[in-house]
Amino acid sequence: MSEQRPTDTEMLTGRGSTCWYDEQNACLDRRVFWDEHIYDQELERIFRRCWLFVAHESQIPKPGAFVSTYMGNTSVLVVRQRDLSIKVLVNTCPHRGNRVCHAELGNARGFVCNYHGWSFGLDGRMTGLHEAAVFERTPGFDKRKIGLPQAAQIATYKGLVFATFDPAAPPLDEYLGAYRWYLDIVLDNDERGTEFLPGAFKSVMRCNWKVPAENFTGDALHAGWTHDAGSQAVFGKGINPTSEDGLQININGHGWQVDSKYPVGNAATLGYKSILRYFREREPAVAQRLGAVRARMAGAISSASIFPNFSFLPGQSTFRVWHPLGPREVELHAFVLVNCGAPAEIKEAYRKGNMMTFSPTGLFEIDDGENWEFCTQSNRSAESRRQPSHYGLGLGSEVPSSELPGNVFRCQVNDANQRAFYRRWAQFMSAKSWTDISAC
């Protein structure tokens, strides 16, 4: 693999990206976790092309409601319009580039730049400016042609709002593909739909964005080792050993690993018996709505990621976005998703359970964050970066005729979903446009 490494010129132009991931030998060049040139390409070829999660509709319930987030490293505002449609505005004034909004969320009639007083409506169009009379006498100045840049496409899937900067990107339904069958396990198991609980956990980690994203796409191997001591300290018992009955499933780089032998395994880690009762009592109704297989997956030991940087844990209901701040730093935004029709006590149990487990000071978050930071730092060393990372667990474990949608692999202890993640990553990094990117 070392003989195939691309030069700096190849990295800057996109040539040679397939060499970073060696499909045949299931190896990955460690430079993908720290190299500045590769990171710059990711911003252009992945984060400007892909459909990215930006909000849940419950966060912007009425006209003027907005949330501030990122698409890649671009600050954006997700804004509910007066006609109840949604726009995603780039949070930068067209005059000097200052942010027009510094709030994380709120309700507004428009946005005003602090620097020179240029103002913009909810739809991004310019509505006024300081010393307007002076500008209006300036030849060629036409405020009708000035406004905030916007995402090229916006679409929703059962409450989740996605956007892309690429007008050539396929429709969101096509981008998600058959993965929607699995998404419905958490988004459509109740007729009233879902919502995010108010607030969010936000933290910064010194790791590459791909490290946590690939972990959630299907790294069951770490759970029984990394989280065992903490689980014993709090719950009096360790994490259940991973069953060989578990599966890894991937579609278009999106991954879902599950072991429904423990149908409330994830939910149990939140520490609330009321949540376990909620799952058990609702299983017949969920089975009637989604079928018995998906009903058992709703709270099971599992984790999932939508390519490139949107991850979640069914059962535990932590939904999180890994916003890249550079090749060696990520800003995590984490939310708690619940059924709208869930009782108030269940919603409160989820809120407290996620604070205890998956928050900046949570039991499991601390374990994971430390590992992810050391992975990123160590991969940059002069010697370790000469050795490829091994992604060969579970080679040859594909289930050829599974009744489940997607590419299905036996056993959760498997790198199948990570291989699919980096295969998709390499596709985007090598492609000149969406015409060169195929479903997988």
Secondary structure, 3 states (H helix, E strand, C coil): CHHHCCCHHHHHHCCCHHHHEECCCCEECHHHHCCHHHHHHHHHHCCCCCCEEEEEHHHCCCCCEEEEEEECCEEEEEEECCCCCEEEEECCCCCCCCCCCCCCEEECCEEECCCCCCEEECCCEEEECCCHHHHHCCCCCCHHHCECCECCEEEEECCEEEEECCCCCCCHHHHHHHHHHHHHHHHCCCCCCEEECCCCEEEEECCCCHHHHHHHHHCHHHHHHHCHHHHHHHHCCCCCCCCCCCEEEEECCEEEEEECCCCCHHHHCCCCHHHHHHHHHHHHHHHHHHCHHHHHHCCCEEEEEECCCEEEECCCCEEEEEEEEECCEEEEEEEEEEECCCCHHHHHHHHHHHHHHCCCCCHHHHHHHHHHHHHHHHCCCCCHHHCCEECCCCCCCECCCCCCCCEEEECCCCCHHHHHHHHHHHHHHHCCCHHHCCCC
